[in-house]
Amino acid sequence: MKQSENYITEEKYKALKIELEQLKGPKRKEILDTLAYAKSLGDLSENAEYHQAREDQGKLEERIRKVEEILMSSEVVSGSGGDIIEIGSKVVVSKKGENEEKTFQIVGAEEADMTQGKISNKSPFGEALFGKKKGENVSFKTPNGEVNYKIINVS
């Protein structure tokens, strides 16, 4: 598995497919209905409803394009459960000098979310962990200096 590729988990793939169906179906119809209503109000040059609906339509079409691009250009992966850290791996780490353990999942950049413990394989921390095994030490630079972690477990 190449670290530089674009990856998404099976979970994210399914969520994006559902989102795309909603955007292309009900959401697109809703905006078209709003546009039709706004046009019926008359003079389009000073019609705030019409201009807002056109702006919403532009944002919707851009999101549809973005989701389709992600689905076409990303490789879907599932957590391997192996010994080597890769996309989908869950990693338990401990910061050097502290006893607290933290669990993270390595994911593609598109679904990274630190609040959920999902870190991008392209982030400094994700790059440091990628390809390592249980028991190894990793370090990476932050704006506050170098940080060192020990890998407690990989699943």
C-alpha positions in Angstrom: 0.0 0.0 0.0 1.5 3.3 -1.1 1.2 6.1 1.4 0.9 8.8 -1.2 -2.3 7.4 -2.8 -5.8 8.7 -2.0 -7.6 6.2 0.2 -11.0 6.0 1.9 -12.4 3.4 4.2 -15.4 1.2 3.2 -17.4 3.1 5.8 -16.6 6.5 4.2 -17.3 5.1 0.7 -20.8 4.0 1.7 -21.5 7.4 3.4 -20.4 9.2 0.2 -22.5 7.0 -2.0 -25.6 7.8 0.2 -24.7 11.5 0.2 -24.4 11.5 -3.6 -27.8 9.9 -4.0 -29.4 12.5 -1.7 -27.6 15.4 -3.5 -28.6 14.1 -7.0 -32.1 13.2 -6.0 -34.1 15.0 -3.4 -31.7 17.9 -2.8 -31.4 18.8 -6.5 -35.2 18.6 -7.0 -35.7 20.9 -3.9 -33.4 23.5 -5.4 -35.0 23.3 -8.9 -38.4 23.8 -7.3 -37.1 26.8 -5.4 -35.7 28.2 -8.6 -39.0 27.7 -10.4 -40.8 29.5 -7.6 -38.3 32.3 -7.6 -38.6 32.8 -11.3 -42.4 33.0 -11.0 -42.0 36.1 -8.7 -41.0 38.2 -11.7 -38.1 40.6 -12.3 -35.0 38.4 -11.9 -32.5 41.4 -11.6 -33.8 42.3 -8.1 -35.1 38.9 -7.0 -33.2 37.9 -3.9 -34.9 34.5 -3.8 -33.7 33.7 -7.3 -30.1 34.8 -6.7 -30.0 32.7 -3.5 -31.4 29.7 -5.2 -28.8 30.0 -8.0 -26.0 30.3 -5.4 -27.4 27.2 -3.6 -27.6 25.4 -7.0 -23.9 26.2 -7.7 -22.8 24.9 -4.3 -24.8 21.7 -4.7 -23.4 21.0 -8.1 -19.9 21.7 -6.8 -20.4 19.2 -3.9 -21.8 16.6 -6.4 -18.7 17.1 -8.5 -16.4 16.8 -5.5 -18.0 13.6 -4.1 -17.9 12.0 -7.6 -14.2 12.9 -7.9 -13.5 11.4 -4.5 -15.3 8.2 -5.3 -13.5 7.8 -8.7 -10.0 8.8 -7.6 -9.8 7.0 -4.2 -9.0 3.4 -3.4 -11.3 1.8 -0.9 -9.5 -0.1 1.9 -10.6 -2.0 5.0 -8.7 -2.2 8.2 -6.2 -5.0 7.6 -5.7 -6.0 11.2 -2.1 -6.8 10.4 1.1 -6.0 12.4 2.2 -3.2 10.1 0.4 0.2 10.3 -1.4 1.2 7.1 -4.7 2.8 6.1 -7.5 1.4 8.3 -5.2 0.3 11.1 -6.1 1.2 14.6 -3.1 2.2 16.6 -2.7 2.6 20.4 0.2 4.9 21.3 1.6 6.4 24.4 3.5 9.7 24.5 7.0 9.4 25.9 7.0 10.5 29.5 3.3 9.9 29.9 1.3 6.9 31.0 -1.9 7.8 29.1 -2.7 5.7 26.0 -4.5 7.1 23.0 -6.1 5.2 20.1 -6.1 6.5 16.6 -7.2 5.1 13.2 -5.1 5.9 10.1 -7.4 7.0 7.3 -7.1 8.8 4.0 -6.9 12.6 4.0 -10.6 13.0 3.0 -12.0 11.5 6.2 -9.4 12.7 8.7 -11.1 14.0 11.9 -9.1 14.4 15.1 -12.3 14.7 17.2 -13.0 11.1 16.3 -9.4 9.9 16.5 -9.0 9.6 12.7 -5.7 10.9 11.5 -4.7 11.3 7.9 -1.9 9.1 6.5 -0.5 12.4 5.0 -0.3 14.2 8.3 3.0 14.4 10.1 1.8 12.0 12.8 0.3 9.6 10.2 3.4 9.7 8.1 5.5 8.9 11.2 3.3 5.9 12.1 2.8 4.5 8.5 4.7 1.2 8.0 5.7 0.9 11.7 5.0 -2.0 14.1 4.0 -2.6 17.7 6.8 -1.7 20.1 8.5 0.8 17.8 9.1 4.4 18.6 8.1 7.3 16.3 8.8 11.0 16.4 7.7 13.9 14.3 8.0 17.7 14.4 5.3 20.0 15.5 5.2 23.8 15.9 6.1 23.2 19.6 9.0 20.9 18.8 9.6 17.2 18.3 7.1 14.8 19.8 7.9 11.1 20.6 5.5 8.2 20.8 5.7 4.5 21.5 3.4 2.2 19.6 1.6 0.0 22.1 -0.7 -2.0 19.8 -1.7 -2.3 16.2 -5.0 -3.8 15.0 
